[in-house]
């Protein structure tokens, strides 16, 4: 009972739950007060841990993530101008035709 009261007190200090809500949430999470607080804050409770097969795989995975993020941010800041791309393509095609 002492541990349960301590858990309820902890939940109430970390959230804005009332005593009844804290008891209900604690019973939903099978007495795990950390899961109650994580749920309140929107943190996923069961995070999948992925297996790293080697150090090199993790290095390349991090590089890919960084490049993807950088490219996504660049594309958001600099949207593609379709008309300009079409005119550039037509111009390069006409230059190729003139060379032949």
C-alpha positions in Angstrom: 0.0 0.0 0.0 2.9 2.4 0.8 4.4 1.9 -2.7 1.1 2.5 -4.3 0.6 5.7 -2.4 4.1 6.8 -3.4 3.3 6.0 -7.1 0.0 8.0 -6.9 1.8 10.9 -5.3 4.4 10.8 -8.0 1.8 10.7 -10.8 -0.1 13.6 -9.3 3.1 15.8 -9.1 4.1 15.0 -12.7 0.6 15.4 -14.2 -2.6 17.3 -13.5 -4.5 14.2 -12.7 -6.8 14.1 -9.7 -6.4 11.3 -7.1 -9.2 9.3 -8.8 -7.7 9.7 -12.2 -4.2 8.8 -11.0 -5.6 5.6 -9.3 -7.5 4.7 -12.5 -4.5 5.3 -14.8 -2.2 3.4 -12.4 -4.5 0.3 -12.5 -4.6 0.6 -16.3 -0.8 0.4 -16.5 -0.6 -2.4 -14.0 1.0 -0.3 -11.3 3.8 1.2 -13.4 3.8 4.9 -12.6 6.4 5.7 -15.2 4.1 4.4 -18.0 1.3 6.6 -16.7 3.6 9.7 -16.8 4.9 8.7 -20.2 1.3 8.3 -21.5 0.4 11.7 -20.1 3.4 13.4 -21.8 2.7 11.6 -25.1 5.9 9.5 -25.0 5.5 6.0 -26.6 5.6 3.4 -23.9 6.7 0.4 -25.9 9.5 1.6 -28.1 10.9 -1.0 -30.5 14.6 -1.5 -30.1 16.3 -2.2 -33.4 19.2 -4.6 -33.6 22.4 -3.2 -34.9 24.3 -5.9 -36.9 27.5 -4.0 -37.1 29.1 -0.6 -36.3 29.4 0.1 -40.0 25.7 -0.4 -40.5 24.9 2.1 -37.8 27.3 4.6 -39.3 25.8 4.4 -42.7 22.3 4.4 -41.2 23.1 7.7 -39.4 24.6 9.2 -42.6 21.5 8.3 -44.6 19.2 9.8 -42.0 21.2 13.0 -41.9 21.3 13.3 -45.7 17.6 12.6 -45.9 16.8 15.3 -43.3 19.1 17.8 -45.0 17.6 17.2 -48.4 14.0 17.4 -47.0 14.9 20.7 -45.3 16.5 22.1 -48.5 13.5 21.1 -50.6 11.1 22.8 -48.2 13.1 26.0 -48.3 13.7 25.9 -52.1 10.7 24.5 -53.9 11.1 23.3 -57.4 10.0 25.8 -60.1 8.4 23.5 -62.7 8.3 26.1 -65.5 12.0 26.8 -65.0 12.8 23.1 -65.1 10.8 22.6 -68.3 12.5 25.6 -70.0 15.9 24.3 -69.0 15.1 20.8 -70.4 13.9 22.3 -73.6 16.9 24.5 -73.9 19.3 21.6 -73.4 17.4 19.5 -75.9 17.6 22.2 -78.5 21.4 22.6 -77.9 21.8 18.8 -78.4 19.9 19.0 -81.7 22.0 21.9 -82.9 25.2 20.0 -82.2 24.1 17.1 -84.5 
